[in-house]
Amino acid sequence: MTARLNVNIDHVATVRQARRAPEPSVVAAAMICEQAGADGITIHLRGDRRHIQDADVRLLRESVTTYLNVEMAATEEMVKVAIEIQPDAVSLVPENRGEITTEGGLNVRTNIAIVRAAVNKLRESGIMASLFIDPDPHQIEAAHEVNAQQVELCTAAYAEATLGGRGIHGEGAVRANQELRRLREAAALAAQYGLHVAAGHGLTYRNVGAVARIGEIAEFNIGHNIIARSVFVGLDHAVREMRAAIDAAK
């Protein structure tokens, strides 16, 4: 069975917020993604509201007909927003004010009390609770301990090893294979704990295939590469290309 593809449309909002303009519309982007075969839409509501705004989350909840996944920090403010708006899933992620993008997975073990409280509140509200973590057995064990339903394995290290074709030969290939092994082992362990397994961060049309061949991974959350590609070929075509790249690996 092929893995689900949730398209992250944060960077549609990034373009809009650059001018504080009404366009491009994140709702229109979500509709195009769904029509092109996306299984869901992912957005990240950041504390600094640098791209996605609270109003976007509400509008998307009303408009998305597939699956709405909202990434957010494990704070009282964010959990309150999630409980009010009721997305299908919430992915708890680490968040640093000055970062360009999410820098690695959430350290569940260090923040276990905070994460457990957030997971419990989400689950009590009927929202799928997912944790964005590094492919580390200690973090997977902690995710199980806090009663999360899903883990999303951070693929940043693997993606970095493959950038610019570095994963084809030499040291890049060695590093890419090491990271793939970590992902395979982490996915297998998570599945043993009864956790749903997703993956994402830095994945592209060129490197997603190897990760998609990991049987336990049932969902991908991919944004930047799809939105970047859409500048040249259009969003519908860009989504279809990523869907095909994932499907071809199975």
N, C-alpha and C positions, 0 to 999 in steps of 0.2 A: 504494500500500500504506500502510495507516494505521500510525502510530508505536506502539511499545510503551509501556505505562504501568506503571512501577514505583511502588508506593505506599510512601512513607516513613512508618513507624509509630513513629518516635522519641517523638512526643508522647503516645502511649499509655503508654509507659514513664515519661514525665515525670509524668503523673497518678499512676501507681503509686508512683514514688519520692517524691512529695510527702508520702506517709504511710508509706513503706517497707512497703507492704502487698503482699499476694500478687495483688491485682487492681488494675486490669484486666490481663488476660493478653495479652502481646504475641503469643504463639502463637495464641490465639483470634482476635486481630485479623488476623493474617496469613491465617488460614484463611478468614475472612469476606471479606477483600480478594480472595483467589484465586477464591473462589466467585462473587464479584460481577464478575469479568472482568479483574482486574488480571493483567498479564503477569509481574509479579515483585514482590518485596518489597525495599525499601531500608532500611537502618539505618545509624546513625553511631555507631561505638564510639569515644567520646572518651577522651582521656587522663585527664580528671577523673571519668569514669563518671557524669556527671550524669543520664543517663537509661538508655540501653542498657547492660547489664552483660555481662561475658564469658559468663556462663551463658546469657543470652538468645541470644547468637550461636550457641552450641552447640545449644540447643534448636531454634532456627529452622532451622539446617542440617539437623537431623533431620526437621523438619516441613514445610518449604516444598517444594512439588512443582513449582513453576514456575521461579523464578530468584531467587537471593539475591545482592544487591549490598550490599557493606559499605563504607561510607565511613570513612576513617581517615587520620591523619597519616602522613607518610612517615618513620616512626621504626623503629628496630630492634625495639622492643617490639611495635608494631602489626603489622609484617610477619611477625613470628614467630607471632602469634596467627592471622593469616590463613593462613599455611602449615599450621598445625596443624588448623584447622577447615575449610579448603577451601571457601569460598563460590564461587559461579560467577564473580563479578567483585569487584574491589576498586577503589574510586574514591579516589585520593589527593587529599586536600584540605588547605588551610591550616588551622591551628588556633591560636587565641590564647586563653590561659586565661580572660581576663575577658570575652570576647565573648558576646553573647546568642545569636547564630547566626553561621554562617560569613560572614565579611566579605570577599566577593570571591573571585576565583580564585587558584589556586596560582601563585606566580611560579616557573615552571619554569626560566626562563633564569638567574635568580639562584641557584637551588638545583640546578643541573643534575646535579652529581655525586651528590648525595643521592638525587634522583629517579631517576636512571638506575640506581643500585644497587638501589633498591626495585623498580622495574619489572622488572629482570632477575631478581630473586629470585622475584617473583610469577609471571612467565612460565615460569620453569624449573619451577615447581610446578604448572603447568597452569591458573593463574588468570588470567582476563582482566584486563589492567591498563588502567585508565581514569584520566584526569587531569581534575580539575575546574578549568577555566581561564576567564579572561575572554575575550571574543571579540576577541582581539588577534592579528594575524598573527605577531608575534614569538613569542608563547607557543605558537601552533600549530606553527610551525617547530621550536621547542624540543621539543615533544611528539613530533614525528616523529623528531628527533635521538636522543631517549632510548629509542626503540623502543616507545612506548606503542601500544596497539591501538585505543584510543578516547579521544576528548575529550568532556567534558560542558561545554557552553558555559554560563557563568553568566548567567542572565537577570535578575539583580537590578536593574540599571539600567533595563532595559525595564519591569520590574514596578513599580518606584518611579514611573516616569513615568506609569503608568496608574492608580495608586492613587486610589480615590475618584472615578473617572471623569475624572481629569485628562487622560487620553489621548484624550478625545473631540474636544476643540477647543482652540484657542489654543496657548500655549507647551507645554502638556502633550502635545498632538498632535504638535507639531514634534519634541519630544524623543523621544517614543515611536517616531516614524517613523525618526529618526536611529538609535536603538538597534536597531530592526528591521533596518535596512540593515546595521549592523555584524554582527548575527547571521547575516543571509543571506550576507554576504561571507565571514565566518569559517567558516560551515558548508561553503560551496563550496570554500574553500581546504583545509579539513581533508579533505574528500572527495577532492580532487586528490592529497593526500598518501597516500591509501589508508586513512585513519583512519575508524573508525565514529564517528558523531556523535550525541550525546545533548544534552539541555538540561534546565535546572531552576534553581530558586531564586526564590521569591516568586510563582510562577505561580498563577493563580486560574481559576475557571470563566469569568470575564469576559474575561480577557486571553490565555488559552492558544491561542485559535483562530488568531490571526495568526502565532504562532510555529509552530503545527502545520502551517501551509501552506508552510513551508520544506521543500522536498522531501528535502534531505539529512538532516534530523533524523529519526532512526529510533527514538528512545527519549526518554521523559520520566521524570524523577524528581520526584514531587510529594508533599508531605506535609502541611504546616501547614494549607492551605486545605481539604483533604479531611477532616482530623481535626476542624477547627473546624466544618465543615458537618455532620459526623456527630453533633455534640452535639444538633442540632435534628432531623435526619431519619434518623439511624442510619447506621452505617458502610457497610452494603451499598448503601443508596441513594446515599450520598455518592460512593462509588467508581463506581457506574454513571453518575451524572451527569457525572463528570469524563471517564470513558471516552467518553460520548456527545459531550461538548464537543470532544474531540480528533478523534473520528471524523467529526464534522460539518464539520470544516475541510478534510478531504481531498477 
